[in-house]
Amino acid sequence: MIYYKNIKGAFLLDVYKSQGLPSILCSNVSYKIGRHKGIFPIEEQSSSVNHKRNIFSLSYIPEYVTTELDEKKRFKSNTFKSVKGYSVWLGEYGSFKDFLASMQAKRRQALSRSLRRLDSCFDVNYHMFHGNISEDSYNYLMDSLKKMIAKRFEQRPENSETLVLWDKIYSTSFRLINESKASLYVAYNEEKPIFISLNYHFDKILFGYVSSYDIDYGKFSLGQICIYKHIEWCLSNGYILFELGWGDLEYKKWWSNNTYNFKSQIVFPKNSPLAYAMAHYYGYKTELIAFLISKKVNIHLRKLKSLLRKNGTASEQNGPSPYYKLDDIEPKHIEIEKSTPIPLESSNIPKSIVYEFLFLSQTKISNITICPLADGKNYIISGNKMSKKIVYSKNN
């Protein structure tokens, strides 16, 4: 009796991967979005996979993509609906200015405010590594991205699927960036990365695969600015689609003007009733999971796990954890409460609180003053005609 093994792959992540399923299964892959057509750069590769003894699940294929199976390998396939996908369609805009004009005024104003405040507080510059990156820069930026992701998920707290796959991502991306098949888009505060995005490039489509930012800058909406800058780059370089991928997240809904369903293609050997039955089992299972996700079952489960994890962590702690917050103070009391200013690095103040003050006051970090109060825990922070008290407290 022949036993079949299910070999899984994700389309957008496997196109450039050695031994990736698209190259094993397909002779041609194309896309059509509106009037625009193009070819996904599938490269034929030799494979040691036993096609007669395997069923292949190729998931997360955008519905605008058409795959043609390699007829020589005697496959059959069935397609099943999957989760919702989000993207930003850019083909009808002649410039970034035209795209911004199409946005709702409130959203445009919110983005403008975040960018203005970020630029008023820090010396920010942006760089796209696409086609050329040194090994030292790659190692530094990927290490920084990994740390940002880990810190973000500690904050939630949740587990990161990206970190589970990190070794594979890290081992393949350096080559892909230097071959112009991938890129790292980075925002720096002076020389320090504050957001990083790893992207894949498919003809005139940019797929934003994984991104993260320094959570100390959370007040400045870096996630939104990241997408804003990517779209600006796309329109400056003739791209027609910024692909946001799967995941029913609010920021994707906020930006997306092109929603669709992903599909899963289950490929199996011809002339095998068992393979046919197993392929349909995997396919209908995919549709069931997609249906549950559409009903937000995964979100409710995630919230429950997060709550249980949080309660478990809280029970292990010895008392409430400390934190800092900004409080208003009466202007007439500022001079009385001030002491001799100290360097920021000499205080115990978290950067996130300082950056929150910068956001409110629109002050350069070099222009603020920090003055400790007599109790040794609280501070006065001042800049741009604004002062606040930084108060040390305890969570209840």
C-alpha positions in Angstrom: 0.0 0.0 0.0 1.3 3.5 -0.9 1.3 6.0 2.0 1.1 9.6 1.0 2.9 12.4 2.8 1.5 16.0 2.8 4.2 18.5 1.8 3.3 22.1 2.6 4.4 25.4 1.2 3.3 29.0 1.2 3.3 30.4 -2.3 4.6 34.0 -1.8 7.3 32.7 0.6 8.4 29.7 -1.6 8.8 31.4 -5.0 12.5 32.1 -4.6 13.2 29.3 -2.1 15.5 26.4 -3.1 13.3 23.3 -3.5 10.2 25.6 -3.2 6.9 24.0 -4.2 6.1 26.5 -7.0 9.3 25.5 -8.8 8.7 21.8 -8.2 5.0 21.8 -9.3 4.6 24.6 -11.8 5.7 25.2 -15.4 4.4 28.8 -15.4 2.9 31.3 -12.9 1.3 34.6 -14.0 -0.8 37.3 -12.5 -3.5 39.7 -13.8 -4.7 42.7 -11.8 -7.0 44.9 -13.7 -5.4 45.6 -17.1 -2.0 44.7 -15.8 -0.4 41.3 -16.5 2.9 39.8 -15.5 4.9 36.7 -14.9 6.1 35.4 -11.5 9.8 34.5 -11.9 9.5 30.8 -11.3 12.9 29.1 -11.9 12.9 25.4 -12.8 14.9 23.5 -10.2 15.9 19.8 -9.9 14.2 18.1 -7.0 14.7 14.9 -5.1 11.0 14.9 -4.0 9.1 11.7 -4.9 6.2 13.1 -6.7 4.3 9.8 -6.8 4.2 9.4 -3.0 3.3 12.9 -2.0 0.4 15.3 -1.8 1.4 18.9 -2.0 -0.5 21.8 -0.3 0.5 25.1 -1.8 -1.2 27.8 0.3 -1.7 31.5 0.3 -1.9 31.9 -3.5 -3.5 35.3 -4.3 -6.6 34.9 -6.4 -5.1 37.2 -9.0 -2.4 34.5 -9.6 -2.8 31.7 -12.1 -0.6 28.6 -11.7 0.0 26.1 -14.5 1.1 22.6 -13.4 4.0 20.9 -15.1 2.2 18.3 -17.3 5.3 16.1 -17.5 4.9 15.2 -13.8 1.3 13.9 -14.2 -0.3 15.9 -11.5 -3.9 16.8 -10.8 -5.1 19.6 -8.5 -8.0 21.1 -6.8 -8.3 24.7 -5.5 -10.0 25.6 -2.3 -10.9 29.0 -0.8 -8.7 30.3 2.0 -8.3 33.5 4.1 -8.9 37.1 3.1 -5.9 39.0 1.6 -5.2 42.7 1.6 -3.2 44.9 -0.8 -2.8 48.5 -1.9 -3.6 48.9 -5.6 -1.4 51.6 -7.2 -1.9 51.0 -10.9 -4.2 53.9 -11.4 -2.1 56.6 -9.7 0.5 58.6 -11.7 2.3 59.8 -8.6 2.5 59.5 -4.8 0.8 62.9 -4.6 -2.2 61.5 -6.6 -2.4 58.5 -4.2 -2.5 60.8 -1.2 -5.2 62.9 -2.8 -7.4 59.8 -3.0 -7.2 59.1 0.8 -9.8 60.3 3.2 -8.8 63.7 4.6 -8.8 62.6 8.2 -6.4 59.8 7.4 -4.1 62.0 5.4 -4.0 64.6 8.1 -3.2 61.9 10.8 -0.3 60.6 8.7 1.0 64.1 8.1 0.9 64.9 11.8 2.8 61.7 12.7 5.4 62.4 10.1 5.8 66.0 11.1 6.2 65.1 14.8 8.7 62.3 14.0 10.8 64.7 11.9 10.5 67.5 14.5 11.8 65.3 17.3 14.5 63.1 15.6 16.9 63.2 12.7 15.2 60.5 10.6 16.4 59.1 7.3 15.2 56.2 5.2 17.1 53.6 3.1 16.0 50.7 0.8 18.5 47.9 0.5 17.5 46.3 -2.8 20.1 44.8 -5.0 23.1 45.6 -2.8 23.8 45.0 0.9 27.0 44.1 2.7 27.1 41.1 4.9 27.9 43.3 8.0 24.9 45.6 7.3 22.7 42.5 6.7 23.7 40.8 9.9 23.2 44.0 11.9 19.8 44.9 10.5 18.4 41.3 10.6 19.6 41.1 14.3 17.9 44.4 15.0 14.7 43.2 13.3 14.6 40.0 15.3 15.0 42.0 18.5 12.2 44.3 17.6 9.9 41.4 16.8 10.7 39.7 20.1 10.2 42.9 22.1 6.8 43.5 20.4 5.6 40.0 21.2 6.8 40.3 24.8 4.6 43.4 25.0 1.4 41.7 23.8 2.3 38.9 25.0 2.0 36.4 22.2 4.2 33.9 20.3 5.6 35.0 17.0 5.3 32.7 14.0 8.1 34.7 12.3 10.6 33.9 15.0 9.7 30.2 14.7 10.8 30.4 11.0 13.6 32.8 11.6 16.5 30.6 10.7 15.1 29.9 7.3 14.3 33.5 6.7 17.8 34.6 7.8 19.6 32.0 5.7 17.9 32.9 2.4 17.3 36.6 2.5 20.9 37.9 2.1 21.2 36.2 -1.3 17.7 37.4 -2.4 18.4 41.0 -1.5 21.6 41.1 -3.5 19.7 39.5 -6.4 17.0 42.2 -6.2 14.4 39.6 -5.3 14.0 40.9 -1.7 14.8 44.1 0.2 15.2 45.6 3.6 13.5 49.0 4.0 14.9 50.8 7.1 14.1 54.0 8.9 17.0 55.3 11.1 17.1 57.8 13.9 20.6 59.1 13.1 22.3 55.7 12.8 19.9 53.6 14.9 17.2 51.6 13.1 13.8 52.4 14.4 11.7 50.3 11.9 12.7 47.6 9.5 10.7 45.7 6.9 11.7 42.6 4.9 10.0 42.5 1.5 9.9 40.2 -1.5 9.8 41.6 -5.1 7.8 39.8 -7.8 7.9 41.7 -11.1 5.9 44.9 -10.3 4.5 43.6 -7.0 6.1 44.4 -3.6 5.1 41.9 -0.8 5.7 43.3 2.7 6.5 40.0 4.4 7.6 40.9 7.9 8.2 44.3 9.6 8.6 45.6 13.1 9.6 48.8 14.9 11.2 50.0 18.1 8.3 50.1 20.6 9.9 53.0 22.4 8.7 55.1 19.4 5.1 53.8 19.7 3.5 57.2 20.0 4.8 58.2 16.5 2.7 55.5 14.6 5.8 54.0 13.0 3.7 51.1 11.6 1.6 53.5 9.6 4.6 55.5 8.5 6.3 52.3 7.4 3.5 51.6 5.0 3.3 55.2 3.9 7.0 55.1 2.9 6.7 51.8 1.1 3.9 53.1 -1.0 5.9 56.2 -1.8 8.8 53.9 -2.9 6.5 51.7 -5.0 5.1 54.6 -6.9 8.6 56.1 -7.5 9.7 52.8 -8.9 6.8 51.7 -11.2 5.3 49.1 -8.9 1.5 48.5 -9.3 0.7 46.6 -6.0 1.9 46.7 -2.4 0.9 43.4 -1.1 0.0 43.3 2.6 -0.7 39.5 2.7 -3.0 37.6 5.0 -4.1 38.4 8.6 -7.3 40.2 9.4 -5.6 43.2 11.1 -6.9 46.7 11.5 -3.9 48.4 9.9 -4.4 46.3 6.8 -8.1 47.3 6.6 -7.0 50.9 7.1 -4.7 50.9 4.1 -6.1 48.3 1.7 -8.1 49.3 -1.4 -8.0 45.8 -2.9 -9.2 42.9 -0.8 -9.6 39.4 -2.2 -9.4 35.7 -1.1 -6.3 33.7 -1.0 -6.6 30.1 -2.3 -5.0 26.8 -1.6 -4.0 24.4 -4.4 -3.9 20.8 -3.4 -1.8 18.8 -5.9 -1.8 15.0 -6.0 -0.8 12.2 -8.3 -3.2 11.1 -11.1 -4.9 7.8 -11.0 -5.0 7.3 -7.3 -8.3 7.3 -5.5 -6.5 7.4 -2.1 -4.5 10.5 -3.1 -7.7 12.1 -4.4 -9.6 11.4 -1.1 -6.7 12.7 1.0 -6.3 15.8 -1.2 -9.9 16.7 -0.7 -9.6 16.1 3.1 -6.7 18.6 3.2 -8.6 21.1 1.0 -11.9 21.0 3.0 -9.8 21.3 6.2 -8.3 24.5 4.8 -11.7 25.9 3.9 -13.0 25.1 7.5 -10.0 26.9 9.1 -10.6 29.9 6.8 -14.2 30.0 7.7 -13.4 29.9 11.5 -10.9 32.7 10.9 -13.5 34.8 9.1 -15.7 34.4 12.2 -12.7 35.7 14.4 -12.5 32.4 16.3 -8.7 32.6 16.2 -8.8 36.1 17.7 -11.0 35.0 20.6 -8.7 32.0 21.2 -5.6 34.3 21.1 -7.2 36.7 23.6 -8.0 33.8 25.9 -4.5 32.4 25.8 -3.1 35.9 26.3 -5.4 36.4 29.4 -4.4 33.0 30.8 -0.7 33.7 30.2 -1.0 37.2 31.8 -2.7 35.8 34.9 -0.1 33.1 35.2 2.7 35.6 34.9 1.0 38.0 37.4 0.7 35.2 40.0 4.5 34.5 39.8 5.4 38.2 40.4 6.2 39.5 43.9 3.8 42.4 44.0 2.8 44.9 41.3 5.4 46.0 38.7 6.6 49.6 38.5 5.9 52.0 35.7 6.2 55.6 34.7 3.6 58.0 33.4 3.3 61.7 32.4 1.3 64.0 34.7 0.3 67.7 34.3 1.8 70.2 36.7 0.9 73.8 37.5 3.2 76.2 35.6 3.6 78.3 38.8 5.1 75.3 40.6 7.7 74.4 37.9 10.5 76.6 39.2 9.9 75.6 42.8 10.0 71.9 42.0 13.0 72.0 39.6 16.4 70.9 40.7 19.7 70.8 38.8 19.2 69.2 35.3 20.8 65.8 34.7 21.6 63.9 31.5 18.8 61.6 30.4 21.1 58.6 30.5 21.7 59.3 34.3 18.0 58.8 35.1 15.9 55.7 35.3 13.2 57.0 32.9 12.2 54.6 30.2 12.7 56.0 26.6 9.1 55.4 25.8 8.0 58.0 28.3 10.6 60.5 27.1 9.5 59.9 23.5 5.9 60.4 24.5 6.8 63.8 25.9 8.7 64.6 22.7 5.6 63.7 20.7 3.4 66.0 22.8 5.8 68.9 22.9 7.3 68.5 19.4 10.8 69.0 20.9 14.1 67.7 19.6 15.5 65.2 22.1 18.6 67.4 22.4 16.5 70.3 23.6 14.8 68.7 26.6 15.9 69.1 30.2 15.4 66.4 32.9 15.3 67.5 36.6 15.0 65.0 39.4 12.7 65.9 42.3 13.6 65.6 46.0 12.0 62.1 46.4 14.6 60.6 43.9 11.9 58.8 41.9 10.0 61.5 40.1 11.2 64.1 37.5 10.3 67.3 35.7 10.8 67.1 31.9 10.7 70.4 29.9 11.0 71.5 26.3 9.3 73.8 23.8 7.4 75.8 26.4 5.9 72.6 27.9 6.7 70.8 31.1 5.4 67.6 32.6 6.0 65.6 35.7 7.3 62.0 35.1 5.7 60.0 38.0 6.9 56.7 39.2 4.0 54.5 40.2 2.9 50.9 40.8 0.4 48.8 38.8 -2.6 48.0 41.0 
